[in-house]
Each structure stands twice: as C-alpha cells, then as structure tokens.
C-alpha cells in the first residue's frame, strides 16, 4: 500500500487552553519594562542607581555614578560594579574601592560586588532634592490640648502633625 492509497487521517483538534477566571496583575501580563532596562545594564535592583547618594554619600555621589553591575554567568554574587567617575577624581575613587564595595554589599545584604571598575567620563548632575518644609509651631488653638500630654516624644510628633495640617497647601501644577 502506497501513501496515495491511504485515507487521510484527521488530526485531532487542539484543546483550547483552560480559562482562568481571575484577575491578574499587570506585572504578570506584561514584562517589567523598567526592570528589563536595568537588567540589560546589569542592575538587579534599580535602587542602586536611584539611591547612590545614600549608599556612598553625597561627596562621592557628586563625582560618580554607577553604570552597571556584571555578574558571573548564572550567579547573582561576586559581581563587578562599573562606575563612571569625573576625570580627576578617578585616582581618589580607586583608593576608596574597598569602602565602596563594603557599602554596596551592605546595601544588598550579601556579597554582591567583589570588584569595582572605574571609567572616566562625565557624570550627569542629579536633580537636587528640596528640603522638607520647616516645622512651624502648632497653632494656639491646638497647643492648649497638647499641653496635657506627658510624653515629650509623642507631644513633639503631634505638634508636627498639627503644624502640617494647619500649613497652607502646596502650590502644585494643575493636572488636565
């Protein structure tokens, strides 16, 4: 019997995937675009970039910025942190690499970085953070009720809360 003589066999229909009648998070449906961009440059956590001044201090953050963290294949530790450092500050940063490694590892909570590579380049200036509004004394009508509180710490917190409530609203741009 040849192939032509055989009757065509019908393929069984593909079963439809079972529907899941539940709400799903957007993160489950779409890839994390920001996370993918940071992972492309080696950052497991984007917080390393955004919190760089907190990690190394304002002085070092003014002249450096993290560029990437490269890990060995299949690992999430023993990585190499690449920093972009403003020209003349590179020799100073090489002397401070043990301290930078310690601070970054303390931020991660494990030995994520074992080596720092320094590349000279231009560091973009970060937007300056505005100082929080100064705490004004509590309005006199609220101050009378706060005098009876014995705990000084609780009293200070409640006075700050009262001052925040009594403060005029911020002038924010209108959203259309």
BELTA-V563105 format. One record per residue. N is the residue number from 1. RES is the residue in one small letter. PSI is psi in radians with two decimals (none if undefined). D_LAST is the distance of its C-alpha to the last C-alpha in Angstrom with 1 decimal. Layout:
N,RES,PSI,D_LAST / N,RES,PSI,D_LAST
//
This chain:
1,x,2.24,76.2 / 2,x,3.03,73.8 / 3,x,-0.53,70.1 / 4,x,-0.51,70.3 / 5,x,-0.40,72.4 / 6,x,2.57,70.0 / 7,x,2.45,67.7 / 8,x,2.35,64.0 / 9,x,2.37,62.5 / 10,x,2.38,59.2 / 11,x,2.44,56.6 / 12,x,2.48,55.3 / 13,x,2.52,51.8 / 14,x,2.39,49.2 / 15,x,2.40,48.0 / 16,x,2.52,44.3 / 17,x,2.53,42.5 / 18,x,2.30,42.3 / 19,x,2.48,38.9 / 20,x,1.84,37.4 / 21,x,1.29,35.7 / 22,x,2.76,33.5 / 23,x,2.45,30.0 / 24,x,2.55,29.7 / 25,x,2.64,27.4 / 26,x,-0.64,25.3 / 27,x,-0.46,27.3 / 28,x,-0.53,30.4 / 29,x,-0.66,29.1 / 30,x,2.59,27.7 / 31,x,2.64,29.2 / 32,x,1.81,27.6 / 33,x,-0.83,26.2 / 34,x,-0.72,25.9 / 35,x,-0.66,29.3 / 36,x,-0.68,30.9 / 37,x,-0.75,29.9 / 38,x,-0.67,31.3 / 39,x,-0.55,34.4 / 40,x,-0.62,35.0 / 41,x,0.21,35.6 / 42,x,0.06,37.6 / 43,x,2.07,35.3 / 44,x,-0.70,35.9 / 45,x,2.28,33.3 / 46,x,-0.26,30.3 / 47,x,-0.41,30.8 / 48,x,-0.71,33.7 / 49,x,-0.83,31.4 / 50,x,-0.48,28.7 / 51,x,0.38,31.3 / 52,x,-0.76,33.9 / 53,x,-0.58,34.1 / 54,x,-0.56,34.9 / 55,x,-0.87,37.5 / 56,x,-0.16,39.4 / 57,x,2.75,38.5 / 58,x,-0.68,36.5 / 59,x,-0.81,39.5 / 60,x,-0.59,40.0 / 61,x,-0.44,36.3 / 62,x,-0.42,35.9 / 63,x,0.05,38.5 / 64,x,2.78,37.9 / 65,x,2.47,35.5 / 66,x,2.37,36.3 / 67,x,-0.78,36.4 / 68,x,2.83,37.8 / 69,x,2.10,40.1 / 70,x,2.21,42.7 / 71,x,2.69,44.7 / 72,x,2.72,48.1 / 73,x,2.16,48.0 / 74,x,0.11,47.3 / 75,x,2.79,46.8 / 76,x,0.54,44.1 / 77,x,3.02,46.2 / 78,x,0.73,48.4 / 79,x,3.03,45.6 / 80,x,2.10,45.3 / 81,x,2.17,42.4 / 82,x,2.20,41.6 / 83,x,2.46,40.3 / 84,x,2.16,39.2 / 85,x,2.42,40.8 / 86,x,2.32,40.7 / 87,x,-1.44,44.1 / 88,x,-0.20,46.6 / 89,x,-0.15,45.2 / 90,x,-0.78,46.4 / 91,x,-0.67,50.0 / 92,x,-0.72,48.7 / 93,x,-0.56,46.4 / 94,x,-0.59,49.4 / 95,x,-0.43,51.3 / 96,x,0.09,48.5 / 97,x,-0.68,48.0 / 98,x,-0.68,49.9 / 99,x,-0.68,47.6 / 100,x,-0.75,44.5 / 101,x,-0.77,45.9 / 102,x,-0.76,46.6 / 103,x,-0.72,43.1 / 104,x,-0.73,41.4 / 105,x,-0.62,43.8 / 106,x,-0.64,43.2 / 107,x,-0.80,39.5 / 108,x,-0.60,40.2 / 109,x,0.05,43.0 / 110,x,3.02,45.5 / 111,x,1.28,47.2 / 112,x,-0.61,44.4 / 113,x,2.31,45.3 / 114,x,-0.18,48.9 / 115,x,2.55,48.5 / 116,x,2.20,46.2 / 117,x,2.31,46.1 / 118,x,2.28,44.9 / 119,x,2.23,43.6 / 120,x,2.41,43.2 / 121,x,-3.06,40.1 / 122,x,2.26,37.1 / 123,x,2.16,34.9 / 124,x,2.47,31.3 / 125,x,2.29,30.0 / 126,x,2.60,27.7 / 127,x,2.37,24.9 / 128,x,2.47,26.4 / 129,x,2.43,25.5 / 130,x,2.51,24.8 / 131,x,2.56,27.4 / 132,x,2.66,26.6 / 133,x,2.49,26.5 / 134,x,2.59,30.1 / 135,x,2.07,31.5 / 136,x,2.70,32.4 / 137,x,2.68,35.3 / 138,x,2.55,34.7 / 139,x,2.64,34.5 / 140,x,-0.61,37.9 / 141,x,-0.48,37.4 / 142,x,-0.44,36.5 / 143,x,-0.54,39.2 / 144,x,-0.71,42.0 / 145,x,-0.41,41.2 / 146,x,-0.29,40.9 / 147,x,-0.41,44.3 / 148,x,-0.14,46.0 / 149,x,2.20,44.7 / 150,x,-0.62,47.5 / 151,x,2.05,45.7 / 152,x,-0.59,44.4 / 153,x,-0.79,41.9 / 154,x,-0.68,40.4 / 155,x,-0.74,40.4 / 156,x,-0.70,38.6 / 157,x,-0.75,35.8 / 158,x,-0.62,35.4 / 159,x,-0.71,35.3 / 160,x,-0.70,32.6 / 161,x,-0.75,30.6 / 162,x,-0.68,31.2 / 163,x,-0.65,30.2 / 164,x,-0.64,26.9 / 165,x,-0.66,26.3 / 166,x,-0.26,27.4 / 167,x,2.60,25.3 / 168,x,2.63,22.5 / 169,x,2.68,19.0 / 170,x,2.58,17.5 / 171,x,1.57,15.3 / 172,x,2.60,12.4 / 173,x,2.54,9.5 / 174,x,2.42,6.4 / 175,x,2.26,3.8 / 176,x,none,0.0
//
